[in-house]
């Protein structure tokens, strides 16, 4: 059985990963903890988290954590999502913190801070070519808009978008 190792602010990510691994091993669940099964379980738990907020207004959703029963449900579902994510990462050999840090770095390059133009000192470290030809934009175009796109056009209105405007940040 794993030790409950904690750091100054509580348990460490690695200690939680190990406890989850030990928990599954002690029950003989490893054969079922395949990447496919864990990804499916992660999706189900994320859906259960969403279910809490499904029919709430934005104002109601913002105050969910002030209601003790709802806050408890949210914490439980967040724990379930994180548990399955950590188990999935263990199964496929992904360090979640390294993966997240790399993704944030790529997104910082792909999506620079608006107005961080040249000569201001802001936006340094942008990918080569990023921000070039800024003056050549036609009226109404914003960075990131597709050629021929109408100003303010919603993502789902673009040709080739999946329903709901779903786009992977890594595309």
N, CA and C atoms as a LAMMPS dump frame, in Angstrom:
ITEM: TIMESTEP
0
ITEM: NUMBER OF ATOMS
513
ITEM: BOX BOUNDS ff ff ff
-5.0000000000000000e+02 5.0000000000000000e+02
-5.0000000000000000e+02 5.0000000000000000e+02
-5.0000000000000000e+02 5.0000000000000000e+02
ITEM: ATOMS id mol type element x y z
1 1 1 N 0.851 -1.188 0
2 1 2 C 0 0 0
3 1 3 C 0.89 1.242 0
4 2 1 N 0.473 2.248 -0.739
5 2 2 C 1.302 3.44 -0.863
6 2 3 C 1.178 4.336 0.359
7 3 1 N 2.26 5.034 0.587
8 3 2 C 2.286 6.011 1.671
9 3 3 C 1.53 7.253 1.239
10 4 1 N 0.936 7.92 2.176
11 4 2 C 0.231 9.166 1.866
12 4 3 C 1.215 10.311 2.007
13 5 1 N 2.031 10.477 0.986
14 5 2 C 3.071 11.499 0.988
15 5 3 C 2.445 12.828 0.597
16 6 1 N 2.74 13.847 1.353
17 6 2 C 2.238 15.175 1.03
18 6 3 C 3.371 16.175 1.076
19 7 1 N 3.211 17.219 0.305
20 7 2 C 4.161 18.318 0.327
21 7 3 C 3.635 19.395 1.258
22 8 1 N 4.272 20.562 1.247
23 8 2 C 3.866 21.64 2.136
24 8 3 C 2.415 22.084 1.908
25 9 1 N 1.924 21.978 0.668
26 9 2 C 0.568 22.433 0.366
27 9 3 C -0.41 21.274 0.23
28 10 1 N 0.005 20.07 0.563
29 10 2 C -0.877 18.916 0.426
30 10 3 C -0.216 17.834 -0.389
31 11 1 N -1.013 16.89 -0.881
32 11 2 C -0.431 15.773 -1.629
33 11 3 C 0.222 16.251 -2.92
34 12 1 N 1.247 15.533 -3.342
35 12 2 C 1.904 15.853 -4.607
36 12 3 C 1.21 15.083 -5.725
37 13 1 N 1.367 15.558 -6.938
38 13 2 C 0.794 14.877 -8.082
39 13 3 C 1.342 13.456 -8.178
40 14 1 N 2.621 13.309 -7.982
41 14 2 C 3.243 11.992 -8.076
42 14 3 C 2.737 11.054 -6.985
43 15 1 N 2.543 11.562 -5.766
44 15 2 C 2.041 10.688 -4.702
45 15 3 C 0.607 10.249 -5.001
46 16 1 N -0.181 11.124 -5.595
47 16 2 C -1.548 10.752 -5.969
48 16 3 C -1.547 9.722 -7.097
49 17 1 N -0.672 9.902 -8.074
50 17 2 C -0.555 8.912 -9.162
51 17 3 C -0.2 7.555 -8.587
52 18 1 N 0.733 7.543 -7.659
53 18 2 C 1.148 6.266 -7.074
54 18 3 C 0.025 5.633 -6.267
55 19 1 N -0.695 6.415 -5.512
56 19 2 C -1.831 5.872 -4.742
57 19 3 C -2.892 5.281 -5.662
58 20 1 N -3.17 5.951 -6.775
59 20 2 C -4.137 5.419 -7.734
60 20 3 C -3.646 4.111 -8.348
61 21 1 N -2.365 4.052 -8.685
62 21 2 C -1.778 2.828 -9.234
63 21 3 C -1.87 1.695 -8.224
64 22 1 N -1.506 1.982 -6.977
65 22 2 C -1.558 0.965 -5.915
66 22 3 C -2.998 0.527 -5.639
67 23 1 N -3.925 1.471 -5.669
68 23 2 C -5.336 1.182 -5.432
69 23 3 C -5.851 0.184 -6.474
70 24 1 N -5.56 0.452 -7.749
71 24 2 C -6.004 -0.441 -8.828
72 24 3 C -5.308 -1.797 -8.737
73 25 1 N -4.013 -1.795 -8.435
74 25 2 C -3.257 -3.059 -8.352
75 25 3 C -3.791 -3.949 -7.226
76 26 1 N -4.085 -3.355 -6.082
77 26 2 C -4.575 -4.129 -4.938
78 26 3 C -5.915 -4.804 -5.242
79 27 1 N -6.643 -4.296 -6.203
80 27 2 C -7.951 -4.843 -6.554
81 27 3 C -7.932 -5.642 -7.85
82 28 1 N -6.739 -5.754 -8.45
83 28 2 C -6.603 -6.509 -9.689
84 28 3 C -7.258 -5.846 -10.886
85 29 1 N -7.306 -4.524 -10.902
86 29 2 C -7.987 -3.801 -11.972
87 29 3 C -7.083 -3.438 -13.144
88 30 1 N -5.772 -3.695 -13.046
89 30 2 C -4.86 -3.27 -14.113
90 30 3 C -5.271 -3.74 -15.51
91 31 1 N -5.778 -4.991 -15.673
92 31 2 C -6.145 -5.413 -17.037
93 31 3 C -7.231 -4.54 -17.671
94 32 1 N -8.012 -3.87 -16.856
95 32 2 C -9.093 -3.04 -17.361
96 32 3 C -8.674 -1.587 -17.573
97 33 1 N -7.508 -1.236 -17.06
98 33 2 C -7.039 0.151 -17.159
99 33 3 C -6.234 0.356 -18.438
100 34 1 N -6.91 0.112 -19.56
101 34 2 C -6.307 0.341 -20.872
102 34 3 C -6.515 1.81 -21.241
103 35 1 N -5.703 2.316 -22.155
104 35 2 C -5.91 3.713 -22.568
105 35 3 C -7.341 3.984 -23.043
106 36 1 N -7.915 3.072 -23.822
107 36 2 C -9.285 3.262 -24.31
108 36 3 C -10.274 3.316 -23.16
109 37 1 N -10.192 2.375 -22.235
110 37 2 C -11.134 2.347 -21.11
111 37 3 C -10.975 3.568 -20.218
112 38 1 N -9.74 3.968 -19.98
113 38 2 C -9.513 5.133 -19.119
114 38 3 C -9.97 6.417 -19.806
115 39 1 N -9.756 6.529 -21.117
116 39 2 C -10.239 7.713 -21.85
117 39 3 C -11.764 7.771 -21.807
118 40 1 N -12.41 6.62 -21.954
119 40 2 C -13.874 6.581 -21.891
120 40 3 C -14.355 6.978 -20.495
121 41 1 N -13.721 6.44 -19.458
122 41 2 C -14.115 6.767 -18.086
123 41 3 C -13.899 8.256 -17.8
124 42 1 N -12.808 8.803 -18.314
125 42 2 C -12.533 10.234 -18.157
126 42 3 C -13.643 11.058 -18.8
127 43 1 N -14.063 10.665 -19.98
128 43 2 C -15.135 11.369 -20.67
129 43 3 C -16.445 11.295 -19.888
130 44 1 N -16.745 10.14 -19.344
131 44 2 C -17.976 9.977 -18.554
132 44 3 C -17.942 10.892 -17.336
133 45 1 N -16.814 10.911 -16.633
134 45 2 C -16.718 11.751 -15.431
135 45 3 C -16.781 13.231 -15.785
136 46 1 N -16.181 13.628 -16.902
137 46 2 C -16.291 15.03 -17.336
138 46 3 C -17.749 15.365 -17.64
139 47 1 N -18.472 14.403 -18.215
140 47 2 C -19.895 14.598 -18.472
141 47 3 C -20.689 14.759 -17.182
142 48 1 N -20.309 14.012 -16.148
143 48 2 C -20.99 14.141 -14.864
144 48 3 C -20.728 15.511 -14.237
145 49 1 N -19.535 16.051 -14.439
146 49 2 C -19.246 17.412 -13.981
147 49 3 C -20.102 18.414 -14.749
148 50 1 N -20.176 18.245 -16.05
149 50 2 C -20.997 19.129 -16.873
150 50 3 C -22.467 19.066 -16.466
151 51 1 N -22.932 17.881 -16.115
152 51 2 C -24.337 17.699 -15.751
153 51 3 C -24.765 18.624 -14.61
154 52 1 N -23.865 18.912 -13.697
155 52 2 C -24.167 19.796 -12.574
156 52 3 C -24.557 21.189 -13.068
157 53 1 N -23.937 21.62 -14.156
158 53 2 C -24.116 22.977 -14.676
159 53 3 C -25.063 23.05 -15.873
160 54 1 N -25.527 21.901 -16.357
161 54 2 C -26.203 21.803 -17.65
162 54 3 C -27.31 22.828 -17.884
163 55 1 N -28.236 22.988 -16.993
164 55 2 C -29.378 23.863 -17.246
165 55 3 C -29.351 25.135 -16.403
166 56 1 N -28.192 25.456 -15.857
167 56 2 C -28.09 26.65 -15.022
168 56 3 C -27.861 27.893 -15.878
169 57 1 N -28.356 29.006 -15.399
170 57 2 C -28.037 30.284 -16.03
171 57 3 C -26.583 30.611 -15.682
172 58 1 N -25.957 31.539 -16.385
173 58 2 C -24.594 31.924 -16.023
174 58 3 C -24.485 32.382 -14.561
175 59 1 N -25.509 33.085 -14.081
176 59 2 C -25.48 33.567 -12.693
177 59 3 C -25.554 32.401 -11.712
178 60 1 N -26.429 31.438 -11.995
179 60 2 C -26.543 30.265 -11.127
180 60 3 C -25.251 29.457 -11.142
181 61 1 N -24.666 29.289 -12.322
182 61 2 C -23.417 28.527 -12.441
183 61 3 C -22.294 29.182 -11.637
184 62 1 N -22.258 30.514 -11.653
185 62 2 C -21.211 31.233 -10.925
186 62 3 C -21.337 31.067 -9.417
187 63 1 N -22.531 30.73 -8.953
188 63 2 C -22.72 30.616 -7.5
189 63 3 C -22.845 29.168 -7.009
190 64 1 N -22.569 28.213 -7.863
191 64 2 C -22.702 26.796 -7.485
192 64 3 C -21.885 26.458 -6.238
193 65 1 N -20.697 26.978 -6.137
194 65 2 C -19.822 26.613 -5.02
195 65 3 C -20.278 27.22 -3.696
196 66 1 N -21.23 28.12 -3.723
197 66 2 C -21.731 28.687 -2.468
198 66 3 C -22.825 27.811 -1.844
199 67 1 N -23.304 26.831 -2.58
200 67 2 C -24.3 25.883 -2.088
201 67 3 C -23.558 24.617 -1.647
202 68 1 N -23.547 24.286 -0.347
203 68 2 C -22.721 23.18 0.153
204 68 3 C -22.924 21.846 -0.571
205 69 1 N -24.154 21.451 -0.844
206 69 2 C -24.381 20.164 -1.52
207 69 3 C -23.832 20.181 -2.944
208 70 1 N -24.063 21.284 -3.656
209 70 2 C -23.557 21.395 -5.021
210 70 3 C -22.03 21.47 -5.033
211 71 1 N -21.467 22.2 -4.093
212 71 2 C -20.012 22.317 -4.011
213 71 3 C -19.379 20.943 -3.759
214 72 1 N -20.012 20.147 -2.92
215 72 2 C -19.516 18.794 -2.651
216 72 3 C -19.549 17.948 -3.932
217 73 1 N -20.64 18.043 -4.689
218 73 2 C -20.743 17.298 -5.949
219 73 3 C -19.675 17.746 -6.94
220 74 1 N -19.442 19.05 -7.032
221 74 2 C -18.421 19.561 -7.947
222 74 3 C -17.049 19.021 -7.549
223 75 1 N -16.715 19.1 -6.265
224 75 2 C -15.412 18.593 -5.805
225 75 3 C -15.264 17.106 -6.102
226 76 1 N -16.32 16.32 -5.876
227 76 2 C -16.26 14.884 -6.163
228 76 3 C -16.03 14.621 -7.653
229 77 1 N -16.733 15.337 -8.511
230 77 2 C -16.571 15.117 -9.953
231 77 3 C -15.205 15.6 -10.439
232 78 1 N -14.717 16.701 -9.895
233 78 2 C -13.363 17.162 -10.244
234 78 3 C -12.349 16.094 -9.842
235 79 1 N -12.528 15.505 -8.667
236 79 2 C -11.625 14.44 -8.213
237 79 3 C -11.692 13.236 -9.15
238 80 1 N -12.901 12.865 -9.58
239 80 2 C -13.034 11.735 -10.5
240 80 3 C -12.353 12.018 -11.831
241 81 1 N -12.549 13.231 -12.375
242 81 2 C -11.912 13.603 -13.641
243 81 3 C -10.392 13.548 -13.493
244 82 1 N -9.88 14.13 -12.421
245 82 2 C -8.43 14.144 -12.218
246 82 3 C -7.886 12.735 -12.01
247 83 1 N -8.605 11.909 -11.268
248 83 2 C -8.147 10.533 -11.03
249 83 3 C -8.026 9.776 -12.35
250 84 1 N -9.05 9.861 -13.189
251 84 2 C -8.975 9.149 -14.467
252 84 3 C -7.936 9.765 -15.394
253 85 1 N -7.765 11.077 -15.355
254 85 2 C -6.73 11.697 -16.182
255 85 3 C -5.342 11.215 -15.753
256 86 1 N -5.087 11.182 -14.453
257 86 2 C -3.788 10.713 -13.972
258 86 3 C -3.559 9.243 -14.323
259 87 1 N -4.596 8.422 -14.196
260 87 2 C -4.461 7.008 -14.55
261 87 3 C -4.232 6.844 -16.054
262 88 1 N -4.918 7.646 -16.853
263 88 2 C -4.718 7.618 -18.296
264 88 3 C -3.274 7.998 -18.635
265 89 1 N -2.784 9.072 -18.016
266 89 2 C -1.408 9.517 -18.257
267 89 3 C -0.402 8.438 -17.874
268 90 1 N -0.653 7.744 -16.779
269 90 2 C 0.223 6.645 -16.368
270 90 3 C 0.204 5.546 -17.426
271 91 1 N -0.977 5.208 -17.925
272 91 2 C -1.115 4.124 -18.898
273 91 3 C -0.406 4.422 -20.216
274 92 1 N -0.408 5.695 -20.636
275 92 2 C 0.199 6.035 -21.932
276 92 3 C 1.584 6.663 -21.79
277 93 1 N 2.055 6.855 -20.565
278 93 2 C 3.395 7.387 -20.346
279 93 3 C 3.526 8.875 -20.588
280 94 1 N 2.499 9.63 -20.252
281 94 2 C 2.528 11.094 -20.416
282 94 3 C 2.678 11.737 -19.047
283 95 1 N 3.634 12.653 -18.928
284 95 2 C 3.748 13.462 -17.72
285 95 3 C 2.789 14.634 -17.898
286 96 1 N 1.698 14.682 -17.128
287 96 2 C 0.685 15.717 -17.379
288 96 3 C 1.188 17.137 -17.17
289 97 1 N 2.082 17.348 -16.22
290 97 2 C 2.586 18.704 -15.989
291 97 3 C 3.489 19.161 -17.127
292 98 1 N 4.325 18.259 -17.631
293 98 2 C 5.182 18.586 -18.767
294 98 3 C 4.341 18.833 -20.01
295 99 1 N 3.325 17.993 -20.228
296 99 2 C 2.441 18.159 -21.388
297 99 3 C 1.713 19.499 -21.315
298 100 1 N 1.211 19.853 -20.14
299 100 2 C 0.494 21.114 -19.983
300 100 3 C 1.423 22.311 -20.187
301 101 1 N 2.619 22.255 -19.62
302 101 2 C 3.571 23.361 -19.782
303 101 3 C 3.915 23.559 -21.255
304 102 1 N 4.117 22.469 -21.986
305 102 2 C 4.433 22.564 -23.413
306 102 3 C 3.252 23.138 -24.19
307 103 1 N 2.047 22.734 -23.833
308 103 2 C 0.853 23.227 -24.526
309 103 3 C 0.652 24.722 -24.284
310 104 1 N 0.852 25.16 -23.053
311 104 2 C 0.728 26.588 -22.749
312 104 3 C 1.757 27.386 -23.55
313 105 1 N 2.973 26.872 -23.613
314 105 2 C 4.02 27.569 -24.359
315 105 3 C 3.652 27.694 -25.841
316 106 1 N 3.145 26.605 -26.437
317 106 2 C 2.72 26.664 -27.844
318 106 3 C 1.577 27.66 -28.025
319 107 1 N 0.629 27.661 -27.104
320 107 2 C -0.505 28.58 -27.227
321 107 3 C -0.089 30.034 -27.056
322 108 1 N 0.9 30.281 -26.201
323 108 2 C 1.394 31.653 -26.047
324 108 3 C 2.003 32.156 -27.35
325 109 1 N 2.622 31.259 -28.099
326 109 2 C 3.189 31.648 -29.392
327 109 3 C 2.108 31.781 -30.462
328 110 1 N 1.145 30.887 -30.438
329 110 2 C 0.085 30.892 -31.451
330 110 3 C -0.921 32.011 -31.243
331 111 1 N -1.165 32.39 -29.992
332 111 2 C -2.185 33.378 -29.671
333 111 3 C -1.56 34.509 -28.858
334 112 1 N -0.832 35.405 -29.528
335 112 2 C -0.175 36.489 -28.789
336 112 3 C -1.2 37.432 -28.164
337 113 1 N -0.739 38.162 -27.173
338 113 2 C -1.584 39.143 -26.498
339 113 3 C -1.988 40.206 -27.519
340 114 1 N -3.286 40.511 -27.626
341 114 2 C -3.718 41.549 -28.568
342 114 3 C -3.014 42.869 -28.287
343 115 1 N -2.587 43.527 -29.341
344 115 2 C -1.924 44.814 -29.203
345 115 3 C -0.454 44.715 -28.861
346 116 1 N 0.061 43.508 -28.762
347 116 2 C 1.475 43.336 -28.427
348 116 3 C 2.273 43.379 -29.723
349 117 1 N 2.326 44.573 -30.311
350 117 2 C 2.987 44.747 -31.603
351 117 3 C 4.465 45.022 -31.456
352 118 1 N 5.073 45.211 -32.6
353 118 2 C 6.508 45.48 -32.636
354 118 3 C 6.824 46.866 -32.09
355 119 1 N 7.999 46.963 -31.544
356 119 2 C 8.464 48.254 -31.069
357 119 3 C 7.959 48.598 -29.678
358 120 1 N 7.069 47.798 -29.128
359 120 2 C 6.546 48.093 -27.802
360 120 3 C 7.257 47.286 -26.741
361 121 1 N 8.055 46.3 -27.199
362 121 2 C 8.71 45.409 -26.245
363 121 3 C 7.806 44.244 -25.882
364 122 1 N 6.52 44.38 -26.165
365 122 2 C 5.588 43.288 -25.878
366 122 3 C 5.614 42.31 -27.033
367 123 1 N 5.282 41.073 -26.769
368 123 2 C 5.183 40.074 -27.811
369 123 3 C 6.515 39.497 -28.227
370 124 1 N 7.588 39.795 -27.498
371 124 2 C 8.878 39.214 -27.836
372 124 3 C 8.787 37.721 -27.704
373 125 1 N 9.499 37.022 -28.554
374 125 2 C 9.485 35.574 -28.501
375 125 3 C 8.378 34.97 -29.341
376 126 1 N 7.681 35.786 -30.139
377 126 2 C 6.659 35.245 -31.01
378 126 3 C 7.316 34.384 -32.068
379 127 1 N 6.569 33.432 -32.557
380 127 2 C 7.078 32.573 -33.613
381 127 3 C 7.472 33.435 -34.803
382 128 1 N 8.508 32.98 -35.537
383 128 2 C 8.964 33.738 -36.68
384 128 3 C 7.81 33.934 -37.651
385 129 1 N 7.612 35.136 -38.109
386 129 2 C 6.544 35.437 -39.041
387 129 3 C 5.261 35.873 -38.355
388 130 1 N 5.137 35.62 -37.061
389 130 2 C 3.92 36.02 -36.357
390 130 3 C 3.855 37.533 -36.308
391 131 1 N 2.742 38.069 -36.648
392 131 2 C 2.551 39.508 -36.582
393 131 3 C 3.057 40.247 -37.802
394 132 1 N 3.636 39.525 -38.788
395 132 2 C 4.11 40.188 -39.991
396 132 3 C 2.928 40.663 -40.817
397 133 1 N 3.156 41.672 -41.624
398 133 2 C 2.149 42.209 -42.53
399 133 3 C 0.917 42.713 -41.793
400 134 1 N 1.077 43.203 -40.595
401 134 2 C -0.05 43.698 -39.804
402 134 3 C -0.801 44.795 -40.545
403 135 1 N -0.086 45.666 -41.262
404 135 2 C -0.725 46.771 -41.944
405 135 3 C -1.473 46.359 -43.202
406 136 1 N -1.293 45.125 -43.646
407 136 2 C -1.921 44.676 -44.872
408 136 3 C -3.319 44.09 -44.653
409 137 1 N -3.777 44.062 -43.438
410 137 2 C -5.109 43.536 -43.163
411 137 3 C -6.153 44.454 -43.76
412 138 1 N -7.216 43.861 -44.275
413 138 2 C -8.31 44.683 -44.782
414 138 3 C -9.193 45.084 -43.614
415 139 1 N -9.993 46.105 -43.822
416 139 2 C -10.858 46.612 -42.759
417 139 3 C -11.74 45.5 -42.224
418 140 1 N -11.808 45.401 -40.915
419 140 2 C -12.673 44.428 -40.266
420 140 3 C -12.005 43.109 -39.948
421 141 1 N -10.834 42.83 -40.535
422 141 2 C -10.165 41.569 -40.228
423 141 3 C -9.406 41.695 -38.913
424 142 1 N -9.422 40.634 -38.169
425 142 2 C -8.685 40.561 -36.918
426 142 3 C -7.672 39.435 -37.038
427 143 1 N -6.606 39.466 -36.245
428 143 2 C -5.685 38.336 -36.257
429 143 3 C -6.455 37.063 -35.967
430 144 1 N -6.16 36.024 -36.719
431 144 2 C -6.82 34.75 -36.5
432 144 3 C -8.035 34.529 -37.368
433 145 1 N -8.559 35.592 -38.005
434 145 2 C -9.698 35.408 -38.897
435 145 3 C -9.221 34.775 -40.191
436 146 1 N -10.075 34.007 -40.775
437 146 2 C -9.779 33.362 -42.045
438 146 3 C -10.031 34.352 -43.177
439 147 1 N -9.295 34.226 -44.304
440 147 2 C -9.549 35.106 -45.446
441 147 3 C -11.001 34.978 -45.885
442 148 1 N -11.635 36.101 -46.139
443 148 2 C -13.01 36.119 -46.586
444 148 3 C -14.029 35.978 -45.468
445 149 1 N -13.575 35.835 -44.268
446 149 2 C -14.475 35.68 -43.127
447 149 3 C -15.08 37.036 -42.793
448 150 1 N -16.334 37.042 -42.419
449 150 2 C -17.007 38.267 -42.049
450 150 3 C -16.567 38.694 -40.65
451 151 1 N -16.356 39.988 -40.396
452 151 2 C -15.986 40.432 -39.056
453 151 3 C -17.03 39.976 -38.044
454 152 1 N -16.575 39.431 -36.946
455 152 2 C -17.465 38.988 -35.889
456 152 3 C -18.151 37.667 -36.175
457 153 1 N -17.784 37.004 -37.256
458 153 2 C -18.404 35.734 -37.601
459 153 3 C -18.076 34.693 -36.537
460 154 1 N -19.097 33.976 -36.112
461 154 2 C -18.893 32.951 -35.102
462 154 3 C -18.15 31.781 -35.717
463 155 1 N -17.325 31.076 -34.919
464 155 2 C -16.557 29.948 -35.463
465 155 3 C -17.426 28.914 -36.157
466 156 1 N -18.621 28.61 -35.615
467 156 2 C -19.449 27.581 -36.217
468 156 3 C -20.024 28.006 -37.564
469 157 1 N -19.92 29.293 -37.898
470 157 2 C -20.411 29.771 -39.179
471 157 3 C -19.349 29.65 -40.267
472 158 1 N -18.124 29.317 -39.874
473 158 2 C -17.058 29.185 -40.855
474 158 3 C -17.21 27.869 -41.598
475 159 1 N -16.876 27.877 -42.861
476 159 2 C -16.923 26.645 -43.646
477 159 3 C -15.919 25.656 -43.065
478 160 1 N -16.341 24.426 -42.948
479 160 2 C -15.434 23.39 -42.47
480 160 3 C -15.388 23.238 -40.968
481 161 1 N -16.087 24.086 -40.224
482 161 2 C -16.102 23.94 -38.763
483 161 3 C -17 22.784 -38.377
484 162 1 N -16.65 22.127 -37.319
485 162 2 C -17.521 21.106 -36.77
486 162 3 C -18.657 21.803 -36.042
487 163 1 N -19.788 21.125 -35.876
488 163 2 C -20.92 21.743 -35.146
489 163 3 C -20.472 22.253 -33.793
490 164 1 N -20.985 23.408 -33.418
491 164 2 C -20.658 23.992 -32.13
492 164 3 C -19.346 24.744 -32.123
493 165 1 N -18.679 24.842 -33.285
494 165 2 C -17.426 25.59 -33.355
495 165 3 C -16.285 24.903 -32.635
496 166 1 N -16.377 23.592 -32.414
497 166 2 C -15.348 22.857 -31.676
498 166 3 C -14.056 22.877 -32.445
499 167 1 N -13.03 23.361 -31.802
500 167 2 C -11.698 23.377 -32.4
501 167 3 C -10.719 22.956 -31.339
502 168 1 N -9.824 22.09 -31.703
503 168 2 C -8.79 21.685 -30.778
504 168 3 C -7.723 22.757 -30.749
505 169 1 N -7.288 23.124 -29.563
506 169 2 C -6.289 24.178 -29.435
507 169 3 C -4.982 23.784 -30.128
508 170 1 N -4.79 22.511 -30.393
509 170 2 C -3.549 22.052 -31.012
510 170 3 C -3.614 21.979 -32.517
511 171 1 N -4.77 22.278 -33.103
512 171 2 C -4.884 22.184 -34.554
513 171 3 C -4.092 23.268 -35.236
